[in-house]
Amino acid sequence: MGRGFTTYRFARLLLPAIFAVLLSGIAATSHSAEETAFDLGGNPVNPLKMASGKVVVLLFVRTDCPVANRYAPTIQRLSTAYANKAAFWLVYPSKAESAEAIRRHERAYGYKIPALRDPRHVLVKESQAQITPEAAVFAANGKLIYHGRIDDLYVDMTRARTAATTHDLDDAIQAALSGKPLTIQTKPAVGCYISDLE
């Protein structure tokens, strides 16, 4: 009874601890999966951790937002101009937009930028985004240095200028690359409210 009983008592004391460790590991994995965006294959992706010291530009868009869609050429132009210096990502915050709908949208508007789904609005919160289209620029150290409009083309949802007179996103990217501080770190965007997707 001595050794067998001692082993039995030891196992009874140890098993709950083992189960607790296993359960906390599962919970941590599940929590970290919730605190992320997803690529179109359903894999968790954190664009800020993948940046490898690059400036990161997140562009929040929706397939059904006419203002966001009108910015597709500008977004493409900027992503091409800074391709070697900054990592660009399209972020779709709508829970209702499937990966296939997003792929169709990318094809229709000629996007060559990797796309992420953000159904839990993890990147929305981190970027303080409220509108589509809206941009967020993170410096190489991961700090958010700008969020807001791409430029001032739109006065409101129904009125647009013939051409933009300010280029806020371009200025923010240049500031992030040069390490210079921005005098204005946010500019209200015009478009479709992300809160409507809640």
HELIX and SHEET records of a PDB file:
HELIX    1   1 GLY A    2  GLU A   34  1                                  33    
HELIX    2   2 PRO A   66  ARG A   70  1                                   5    
HELIX    3   3 ALA A   72  ALA A   81  1                                  10    
HELIX    4   4 ALA A   99  TYR A  109  1                                  11    
HELIX    5   5 VAL A  122  SER A  127  1                                   6    
HELIX    6   6 ASP A  168  SER A  178  1                                  11    
HELIX    7   7 ILE A  194  LEU A  197  5                                   4    
SHEET    1   A 8 PRO A  44  VAL A  45  0                                        
SHEET    2   A 8 ALA A  37  ASP A  39 -1                                        
SHEET    3   A 8 ALA A 115  ARG A 117 -1                                        
SHEET    4   A 8 ALA A  86  TYR A  92  1                                        
SHEET    5   A 8 VAL A  55  PHE A  60  1                                        
SHEET    6   A 8 GLU A 134  PHE A 138 -1                                        
SHEET    7   A 8 LEU A 144  GLY A 148 -1                                        
SHEET    8   A 8 THR A 186  LYS A 187  1                                        
SHEET    1   B 2 ILE A 131  THR A 132  0                                        
SHEET    2   B 2 CYS A 192  TYR A 193 -1                                        
SHEET    1   C 2 TYR A 154  ASP A 156  0                                        
SHEET    2   C 2 ARG A 159  ALA A 160 -1                                        
END                                                                             
